[in-house]
Amino acid sequence: MPPLEASRKSNRKRTAGASLSGANLERVGDHNQRVILQAIRVGGPITRVALAQISGLTPPAVANITKRLLDDGLILEAGRVQGARGQPAMNLMINPDGCLSIGVNIDRDHITVVMLDLLGAVRARASQEIEFPLPEDVARFCKIQIRKMLVAWKDRPPRLAGIGVALPDDLGRVDLPHRPENYDVWSSADVSQLLADVLPLPVFLENDAAAAALGELQFGHGLRKPSFFYVLISSGLGGGLVVEGNYFRGAQGRSGEIGFLPVRSPKTTARSLQAVVSLSALYAHLEAGGVTVGRPDQLADLPPKGQALVEEWIALSAKLLVQPFVGISCVVNPEAIYIGGRLPTDLIDRLVTAVNARLARLEDVPALAPVERAATSADGPAVGAALLPFMDQLLPSRAALMKTSQG
């Protein structure tokens, strides 16, 4: 199938001075279709009667919308309701092959590409561990891997919504251990064009922690707890705030930057939180103790000396995360704080346990959000990146009934 029509988005959108506008019928119709598709995605298999009850739309409106979605191949009939009297109602479900999307996560220590369907299932995945990849490295890897993913479909090329890209803000400027001098090329790189040259599809950019938070909202714990703070432990440290199902960007689009919070501790000379709580910092701590590690999977099989160093890192990280988490809990009052990233899951679980133990000792704090491991975890940014084209074209958004100005 041909790709969905969309304009190329090279920058993140924010509603600077956004105002409610009179909605014309076409805009309302598009929004209603997005709402119904989302209801089927989250609650399917589901009947048209249930969709009308959930959405508040009339049965004829739901019937017309679901007919369009069936004709577009985005949903399927999934059999009639069993045991009902009279003519049983037909269940509807998302067609997992109806529309796919590509997600790319670029970071200082790896490149990951995923192909995602509307249900959030990763249909294909490729990842390369590479220190400080340059733009040409990313373009080469993505070109090869995306072509391999498409070849697997043979005579039935998938309908692709676009390419989403998740990467840290200031990728070429933030100083981390072993950063090469020429890495600042990312400060002037046209990432949208870089990926558009790989595949002629609309390209959408997002901060990596924000993308991970959006992925968690649509495909993880956010489905049941839509107000949360997401902590992404990658080569650096980032965060993303979701309030009542909407990502909150802040005035300059830089909300969630907990990695830059100052720290003071006799246990470390670090002056920022991400100088301790990050993969780069963990590797540096291990290296200082005589244990060399260059990939997250190597953390799962360390000698006793390395395991002791990891425990030291967990203890210090948990201690330094307490104050930021208390601040988040008191100011925002989220339902949960999720920790994700490329750390092995058991290591994240140990960090979560250590943080919660410290939080439990606090008194006179009105509300403390529980800390949990994120559901999307390791591939959170790539999965969230793949979600971006779906959000632009198929899923509900506040922008659907608003006129916005580009930030």
C-alpha positions as CSV (number, residue, x, y, z in Angstrom):
1,M,0.0,0.0,0.0
2,P,1.2,3.6,-0.6
3,P,2.4,5.6,2.4
4,L,-0.1,7.8,4.2
5,E,-0.1,11.4,3.1
6,A,1.5,13.8,5.5
7,S,3.8,16.8,5.5
8,R,7.3,16.4,6.7
9,K,7.7,17.5,10.3
10,S,11.3,18.5,11.1
11,N,10.7,20.1,14.4
12,R,8.7,19.2,17.5
13,K,5.4,21.0,17.7
14,R,4.3,23.0,20.7
15,T,1.1,25.1,21.1
16,A,2.7,28.5,21.5
17,G,-0.3,30.8,21.8
18,A,-2.6,28.1,20.7
19,S,-6.3,29.1,20.8
20,L,-9.5,27.1,20.4
21,S,-10.9,27.6,16.9
22,G,-14.3,27.0,15.4
23,A,-14.1,23.4,14.1
24,N,-15.4,22.7,10.6
25,L,-17.1,19.4,9.8
26,E,-14.0,18.0,8.1
27,R,-11.9,18.6,11.2
28,V,-14.6,17.2,13.5
29,G,-14.9,14.1,11.3
30,D,-11.2,13.5,11.4
31,H,-11.1,13.8,15.1
32,N,-14.0,11.5,15.6
33,Q,-12.4,8.9,13.4
34,R,-9.2,9.1,15.5
35,V,-11.2,8.7,18.7
36,I,-12.9,5.6,17.4
37,L,-9.7,4.1,16.1
38,Q,-8.1,4.7,19.5
39,A,-11.0,3.1,21.3
40,I,-10.7,0.0,19.1
41,R,-6.9,-0.1,19.6
42,V,-7.2,0.1,23.4
43,G,-10.4,-1.9,23.9
44,G,-10.7,-4.3,21.0
45,P,-12.2,-6.6,20.1
46,I,-15.2,-4.3,20.6
47,T,-18.6,-3.8,19.2
48,R,-20.1,-0.7,17.5
49,V,-22.6,-0.4,20.3
50,A,-19.8,-0.3,22.9
51,L,-17.9,2.2,20.7
52,A,-21.0,4.5,20.7
53,Q,-21.3,4.3,24.4
54,I,-17.6,5.0,25.0
55,S,-17.3,7.9,22.4
56,G,-20.7,9.5,22.9
57,L,-21.2,9.4,19.1
58,T,-24.5,8.2,17.6
59,P,-24.8,4.6,16.3
60,P,-25.1,5.9,12.7
61,A,-21.9,8.0,13.1
62,V,-20.0,5.0,14.5
63,A,-21.3,2.8,11.7
64,N,-20.0,5.3,9.1
65,I,-16.6,5.7,10.7
66,T,-16.0,2.0,11.2
67,K,-17.0,1.4,7.5
68,R,-14.3,3.9,6.5
69,L,-11.8,2.2,8.8
70,L,-12.7,-1.2,7.4
71,D,-12.4,0.1,3.8
72,D,-9.0,1.6,4.6
73,G,-7.8,-1.7,6.0
74,L,-7.0,-0.2,9.4
75,I,-9.5,-2.5,11.3
76,L,-10.9,-6.0,10.9
77,E,-14.1,-7.8,11.8
78,A,-13.2,-10.2,14.5
79,G,-16.3,-12.4,14.7
80,R,-19.7,-12.0,16.4
81,V,-20.3,-11.8,20.1
82,Q,-21.0,-15.2,21.5
83,G,-24.1,-16.1,23.5
84,A,-26.0,-12.9,22.7
85,R,-29.7,-13.1,21.9
86,G,-31.0,-12.1,18.5
87,Q,-28.5,-11.1,15.8
88,P,-25.1,-11.1,17.6
89,A,-23.1,-7.9,17.3
90,M,-19.9,-7.9,15.3
91,N,-16.6,-7.4,17.1
92,L,-14.0,-5.1,15.6
93,M,-10.2,-5.1,16.1
94,I,-7.1,-3.4,14.8
95,N,-5.6,-4.9,11.7
96,P,-2.0,-5.5,12.8
97,D,-0.9,-5.3,9.2
98,G,-3.1,-2.3,8.4
99,C,-0.5,0.4,9.0
100,L,3.1,0.3,10.3
101,S,5.7,2.9,11.3
102,I,9.4,3.1,11.6
103,G,11.1,4.3,14.8
104,V,14.7,5.3,15.1
105,N,16.6,6.0,18.3
106,I,19.9,7.8,17.9
107,D,22.1,8.1,21.0
108,R,25.8,8.5,21.9
109,D,26.2,4.7,22.3
110,H,23.8,3.0,19.9
111,I,21.4,3.2,17.0
112,T,18.1,1.3,17.2
113,V,15.5,0.9,14.5
114,V,12.1,-0.7,15.0
115,M,9.1,-1.4,12.8
116,L,5.9,-1.0,14.9
117,D,2.2,-1.7,14.3
118,L,-0.8,0.2,15.7
119,L,-1.1,-2.3,18.6
120,G,2.4,-1.4,19.7
121,A,3.9,-4.7,18.7
122,V,7.5,-4.5,17.4
123,R,7.4,-6.3,14.1
124,A,11.1,-6.0,13.4
125,R,14.1,-4.6,15.2
126,A,17.7,-3.9,14.6
127,S,20.3,-2.3,16.9
128,Q,24.0,-1.5,16.7
129,E,26.3,-0.7,19.6
130,I,28.5,2.1,18.4
131,E,30.2,4.8,20.4
132,F,29.3,8.3,19.3
133,P,27.9,7.5,15.8
134,L,28.1,10.2,13.3
135,P,25.3,11.2,10.9
136,E,26.8,9.1,8.1
137,D,26.9,6.1,10.4
138,V,23.2,6.5,11.2
139,A,22.2,7.0,7.6
140,R,24.1,3.9,6.5
141,F,22.7,1.7,9.3
142,C,19.2,2.8,8.9
143,K,19.3,2.4,5.1
144,I,20.5,-1.2,5.4
145,Q,18.2,-2.3,8.2
146,I,15.0,-0.6,6.9
147,R,15.5,-2.3,3.5
148,K,15.9,-5.6,5.3
149,M,12.7,-5.1,7.2
150,L,10.8,-4.2,4.0
151,V,12.2,-7.2,2.1
152,A,10.7,-9.5,4.7
153,W,7.2,-8.4,3.4
154,K,8.1,-9.5,-0.1
155,D,5.1,-9.1,-2.5
156,R,3.0,-7.2,0.0
157,P,4.8,-4.0,1.0
158,P,3.3,-2.6,4.2
159,R,1.5,0.7,4.4
160,L,4.0,3.0,6.3
161,A,2.8,6.1,8.2
162,G,6.3,7.6,8.3
163,I,9.6,7.6,10.2
164,G,9.9,8.9,13.8
165,V,13.3,9.8,15.2
166,A,14.1,10.0,18.9
167,L,17.4,11.6,20.0
168,P,18.7,13.6,23.0
169,D,18.5,17.4,22.8
170,D,21.9,19.0,22.3
171,L,23.3,15.7,21.0
172,G,26.5,17.2,19.7
173,R,27.1,19.6,22.6
174,V,26.7,17.8,25.9
175,D,30.1,16.7,27.1
176,L,30.3,13.0,28.1
177,P,33.3,10.7,28.7
178,H,35.3,9.8,25.6
179,R,33.2,12.2,23.4
180,P,35.2,12.9,20.1
181,E,35.8,16.4,19.0
182,N,34.0,16.0,15.6
183,Y,30.9,14.8,17.4
184,D,29.6,18.4,17.4
185,V,28.7,17.8,13.7
186,W,25.3,16.8,15.1
187,S,24.7,20.5,16.1
188,S,24.3,21.4,12.4
189,A,23.0,18.0,11.0
190,D,19.6,18.0,9.2
191,V,18.3,14.8,10.8
192,S,15.0,15.0,8.9
193,Q,16.8,15.1,5.6
194,L,19.2,12.4,6.7
195,L,16.3,10.0,7.3
196,A,14.2,11.2,4.3
197,D,17.1,10.2,2.1
198,V,16.8,6.7,3.5
199,L,13.1,6.3,2.7
200,P,10.8,8.9,1.1
201,L,8.4,9.2,4.0
202,P,7.4,12.0,6.4
203,V,9.9,12.3,9.2
204,F,9.1,13.4,12.8
205,L,11.6,14.4,15.4
206,E,11.3,14.1,19.2
207,N,13.5,14.2,22.3
208,D,14.4,10.7,23.3
209,A,12.9,10.9,26.9
210,A,9.7,12.6,25.5
211,A,9.4,9.8,22.9
212,A,9.8,7.2,25.6
213,A,7.1,8.8,27.8
214,L,4.7,9.0,24.8
215,G,5.4,5.3,24.1
216,E,4.7,4.5,27.7
217,L,1.5,6.5,27.5
218,Q,0.1,4.6,24.5
219,F,1.6,1.1,24.9
220,G,2.6,0.8,28.5
221,H,1.5,1.7,32.1
222,G,0.1,5.0,30.9
223,L,-3.0,3.2,29.6
224,R,-4.1,2.8,33.3
225,K,-2.1,5.6,34.9
226,P,-2.2,8.6,32.4
227,S,-0.4,11.0,34.7
228,F,3.3,10.1,35.3
229,F,6.9,11.1,35.1
230,Y,9.2,9.0,32.9
231,V,12.9,8.8,33.7
232,L,15.1,7.6,30.9
233,I,18.5,6.3,31.8
234,S,20.6,6.2,28.7
235,S,24.1,7.5,27.9
236,G,22.7,10.6,29.7
237,L,19.7,11.1,31.8
238,G,16.4,12.6,30.8
239,G,12.7,12.8,31.8
240,G,9.3,13.3,30.4
241,L,6.1,14.5,32.1
242,V,2.6,13.3,31.1
243,V,-0.4,14.9,32.7
244,E,-3.8,13.4,32.2
245,G,-2.8,11.8,29.0
246,N,-1.0,14.8,27.5
247,Y,2.7,15.3,27.2
248,F,3.8,18.6,29.0
249,R,6.6,20.4,27.2
250,G,7.1,23.6,29.2
251,A,7.6,27.1,27.9
252,Q,10.7,26.3,25.9
253,G,9.9,22.7,25.2
254,R,12.6,21.5,27.7
255,S,10.5,20.1,30.6
256,G,11.8,16.9,32.2
257,E,15.5,17.8,32.0
258,I,16.4,16.2,35.3
259,G,19.8,15.2,34.1
260,F,21.0,18.8,34.6
261,L,19.9,19.1,38.2
262,P,22.9,20.0,40.4
263,V,24.0,17.5,43.0
264,R,26.3,17.7,46.0
265,S,27.5,14.6,47.7
266,P,30.7,13.6,49.6
267,K,30.4,10.3,47.7
268,T,31.1,11.9,44.3
269,T,32.8,14.9,42.6
270,A,29.9,15.0,40.0
271,R,28.0,18.2,39.8
272,S,25.0,17.1,37.8
273,L,22.6,14.2,38.3
274,Q,23.4,12.6,34.9
275,A,27.1,12.6,35.8
276,V,26.1,9.8,38.2
277,V,22.8,8.4,37.0
278,S,23.5,7.4,33.5
279,L,25.1,4.5,31.5
280,S,28.1,6.7,30.8
281,A,28.6,7.3,34.5
282,L,28.1,3.7,35.4
283,Y,30.7,2.6,32.8
284,A,33.1,5.3,34.1
285,H,32.6,4.0,37.7
286,L,33.3,0.5,36.6
287,E,36.4,1.5,34.6
288,A,37.7,3.5,37.6
289,G,37.4,0.3,39.6
290,G,39.3,-1.8,37.0
291,V,36.3,-3.3,35.2
292,T,35.8,-2.4,31.5
293,V,32.2,-2.5,30.2
294,G,31.0,-1.1,26.9
295,R,27.6,-2.5,26.3
296,P,24.5,-2.8,28.6
297,D,24.2,-6.6,28.1
298,Q,27.7,-7.0,29.7
299,L,26.3,-5.6,32.9
300,A,24.4,-8.8,33.4
301,D,27.5,-11.0,33.6
302,L,30.1,-9.2,35.7
303,P,32.7,-10.7,38.0
304,P,32.2,-10.2,41.8
305,K,34.3,-7.0,41.7
306,G,32.1,-5.6,39.0
307,Q,28.9,-6.6,40.8
308,A,30.1,-4.8,43.9
309,L,30.8,-1.6,41.9
310,V,27.3,-1.8,40.4
311,E,25.8,-2.0,43.9
312,E,27.8,1.1,44.8
313,W,26.4,2.9,41.8
314,I,22.8,1.8,42.6
315,A,23.1,3.0,46.2
316,L,24.5,6.4,45.2
317,S,22.0,6.8,42.3
318,A,19.1,5.9,44.6
319,K,20.3,8.5,47.1
320,L,20.6,11.2,44.5
321,L,17.2,10.5,42.9
322,V,15.3,10.9,46.1
323,Q,15.2,14.7,46.2
324,P,14.2,15.1,42.5
325,F,11.5,12.5,43.0
326,V,10.2,14.2,46.1
327,G,10.1,17.5,44.2
328,I,8.2,15.9,41.3
329,S,5.7,14.3,43.7
330,C,5.0,17.5,45.6
331,V,4.8,19.8,42.6
332,V,3.1,17.6,40.0
333,N,1.5,14.8,42.0
334,P,1.8,12.1,39.3
335,E,0.3,8.7,39.7
336,A,3.7,7.1,39.3
337,I,7.3,7.6,38.3
338,Y,8.6,5.1,35.7
339,I,12.2,4.3,35.2
340,G,13.2,3.0,31.7
341,G,16.3,2.8,29.6
342,R,18.9,0.4,28.4
343,L,20.0,-1.0,31.7
344,P,19.2,-4.7,32.2
345,T,15.7,-5.1,33.6
346,D,17.0,-6.7,36.8
347,L,19.3,-3.7,37.4
348,I,16.4,-1.3,36.9
349,D,14.4,-3.3,39.3
350,R,17.2,-3.1,41.9
351,L,17.4,0.6,41.5
352,V,13.6,0.9,41.8
353,T,13.7,-1.1,45.0
354,A,16.5,1.1,46.4
355,V,14.7,4.3,45.6
356,N,11.4,3.2,47.0
357,A,13.1,2.0,50.2
358,R,14.6,5.5,50.7
359,L,11.3,7.2,49.9
360,A,9.5,5.0,52.4
361,R,11.7,6.5,55.2
362,L,10.5,10.0,54.6
363,E,8.0,11.7,56.8
364,D,5.7,14.7,56.3
365,V,5.6,14.4,52.5
366,P,1.9,14.8,51.5
367,A,2.0,12.4,48.4
368,L,4.9,10.3,47.1
369,A,4.5,8.7,43.7
370,P,5.5,5.1,43.6
371,V,8.5,4.3,41.5
372,E,8.2,1.4,39.0
373,R,10.1,0.0,36.0
374,A,8.6,1.3,32.7
375,A,6.8,-1.3,30.6
376,T,8.5,-0.1,27.4
377,S,11.9,0.1,29.1
378,A,14.9,-0.6,26.8
379,D,13.4,0.2,23.4
380,G,11.2,3.0,24.9
381,P,12.6,5.8,22.7
382,A,12.5,3.8,19.5
383,V,8.9,2.6,20.2
384,G,7.9,6.2,21.1
385,A,9.5,7.5,17.9
386,A,7.5,5.0,15.8
387,L,4.4,6.3,17.5
388,L,4.9,9.8,16.2
389,P,3.6,9.3,12.7
390,F,0.6,7.4,14.1
391,M,-0.1,10.4,16.4
392,D,0.1,12.8,13.5
393,Q,-2.1,10.9,11.2
394,L,-4.3,8.4,13.0
395,L,-4.6,8.8,16.8
396,P,-6.4,11.5,18.8
397,S,-4.5,14.7,19.7
398,R,-5.4,18.1,21.1
399,A,-4.1,19.6,17.8
400,A,-6.8,17.9,15.9
401,L,-9.4,20.6,16.9
402,M,-6.9,23.5,17.4
403,K,-5.1,25.9,15.2
404,T,-1.5,25.9,16.3
405,S,1.5,28.1,15.5
406,Q,4.9,26.5,14.9
407,G,7.3,26.8,17.9
